[in-house]
């Protein structure tokens, strides 16, 4: 039943995009979000050549010895002065943290 499968898959993708899936964090979605919301200032991936010089590249953050994805996700939920409040959902924050964790 390929049609039913496609419908289910679409529904799953839609809810994942809305950050409503409570399941394990999705690093691939986190990468999409990071490229969309963070790349204006941060270097979010190896193929990105320019960003603001005042911010830490995500790869450097992921490499820190005290890096903790759960802590980072929490940090991302609270706006802080230099960064705009992006209104990330818990799921989105967890996905971005999971993505950054893969950049070591
Ligand atoms: C408008 C520019 C801007 C955008 C967009 C932005 N940031 Fe930032 N971010 C900053 C600046 C500037 C700092 C350093 C400010 C500070 O330390 O208070 C920072 C700091 C951080 C830090 C802490 C860095 C460290 O060294 O510990 C993290 C983590 C971070 N940003 C993640 C993100 C994520 C994830 C996104 C996208 C969802 C994002 N930022 C979007 C400007 C931005």
Boltz pocket constraint, residues with backbone or C-beta under 6 A from the ligand:
constraints:
  - pocket:
      binder: B
      contacts: [[A, 33], [A, 34], [A, 37], [A, 38], [A, 39], [A, 40], [A, 41], [A, 42], [A, 54], [A, 55], [A, 56], [A, 61], [A, 72], [A, 75], [A, 76], [A, 80], [A, 81], [A, 82], [A, 83], [A, 84], [A, 86], [A, 96]]
      max_distance: 6.0
